[in-house]
């Protein structure tokens, strides 16, 4: 049976990326992402739910994330879900899911020195690609 493992997330970094290197000198970056969901409850009250996700990227992608993103910055990530399990020091079995980032895009933020302001290129898009202006989250039809 064929499988499909693809995840798309848009949210804000919960902490600064932490860059490290494997023994073979491959860059690895770990960061947290918070995604928000807003809805109206049956009683008409506004509700909000936040989901915190651990993310990891490798290679040049990891170096770019470390260089350009900081805590609080909005980002769109594309990747796959991976499962990790281990035995803790106290002997208990532990596990978690993590997103292995395969691609990302800068999103416009609120600070004046943002990387992806309209008219500017970013490392991910390159000089020959066209960047489209982002719409506000309320304009998304889903």
C-alpha positions in Angstrom: 0.0 0.0 0.0 1.3 3.5 -0.9 1.8 6.1 1.8 1.7 9.8 1.9 3.4 11.9 4.6 3.2 15.7 4.0 2.5 18.5 6.4 2.0 22.2 5.9 2.1 24.6 8.9 2.0 28.4 9.2 2.8 29.9 12.6 5.3 31.8 14.7 8.6 30.6 16.1 8.3 29.9 19.9 12.1 30.2 20.4 15.2 31.1 18.5 16.5 28.3 16.2 19.3 26.2 17.7 21.9 25.3 15.2 24.3 22.3 15.6 26.3 20.1 13.4 26.5 16.3 13.0 29.9 14.6 13.2 29.9 14.7 9.3 29.4 18.5 9.5 25.8 18.5 8.3 23.9 21.5 9.8 20.9 20.7 11.9 18.5 23.3 13.3 15.8 22.8 15.9 13.0 25.2 16.5 9.5 25.4 17.9 6.4 26.6 16.0 3.1 27.7 17.4 0.0 27.6 15.2 -3.3 29.2 16.2 -6.9 28.3 15.3 -9.8 30.6 16.0 -13.4 29.7 15.9 -16.8 30.7 17.2 -18.3 28.3 19.8 -21.9 27.1 19.8 -22.8 29.9 22.3 -21.3 32.6 20.0 -18.2 33.1 22.0 -14.8 33.5 20.3 -12.4 30.7 21.0 -8.8 30.1 20.3 -6.6 27.0 20.3 -2.8 26.9 20.1 -0.7 23.9 18.9 3.0 23.7 19.7 5.1 21.7 17.2 8.8 20.8 17.3 10.6 21.2 13.9 14.0 20.2 12.6 15.8 21.0 9.3 19.1 19.9 7.8 21.8 21.2 5.5 21.6 24.6 3.8 18.0 24.9 4.8 19.0 24.7 8.4 21.6 27.4 8.0 19.1 29.7 6.4 16.5 29.2 9.1 19.1 29.9 11.7 20.4 33.0 9.9 17.0 34.7 9.1 14.4 33.5 11.7 14.1 34.5 15.3 11.6 33.9 18.1 8.2 35.4 17.2 8.7 35.5 13.4 6.0 34.1 11.2 6.9 31.3 8.8 5.3 28.7 6.5 6.9 25.3 6.7 6.4 22.2 4.5 7.7 18.9 5.6 7.0 15.4 6.8 6.0 14.0 10.2 8.6 11.8 11.9 8.3 9.7 15.0 11.1 9.4 17.6 11.2 7.1 20.6 13.8 6.6 23.3 14.4 5.4 26.8 14.8 8.2 29.4 17.4 8.1 32.1 14.9 6.9 34.6 14.0 3.9 32.4 10.7 5.2 31.1 9.9 4.9 27.4 9.4 8.3 25.7 8.2 9.3 22.3 7.2 12.3 20.2 6.3 13.4 16.7 8.4 16.1 15.0 8.2 17.9 11.7 11.2 17.4 9.5 11.2 20.6 7.4 11.8 20.1 3.7 11.0 23.7 2.6 10.0 27.0 4.1 8.9 30.5 3.2 9.3 33.7 5.0 6.1 35.5 5.8 5.8 39.3 6.3 6.1 40.3 9.9 5.7 43.5 11.8 9.3 44.6 12.3 10.9 47.1 9.8 13.8 44.9 8.9 11.8 41.9 7.7 13.4 39.7 5.2 10.3 39.2 2.9 8.9 42.7 2.5 7.2 43.3 -0.9 9.8 44.0 -3.5 12.6 42.2 -1.7 14.1 38.8 -2.6 14.8 36.2 0.0 17.2 33.3 0.1 14.5 30.7 -0.5 13.0 32.3 -3.6 16.2 33.3 -5.4 16.7 36.2 -7.8 14.7 34.7 -10.7 11.4 33.8 -9.0 8.4 36.0 -8.6 7.2 36.6 -5.0 3.5 37.2 -4.4 2.2 39.5 -1.8 0.8 37.5 1.2 -2.9 38.0 2.1 -4.0 38.5 5.7 -5.0 35.2 7.4 -8.6 36.3 7.6 -8.7 36.4 3.7 -7.9 32.7 3.4 -11.0 30.9 2.2 -10.7 27.8 4.5 
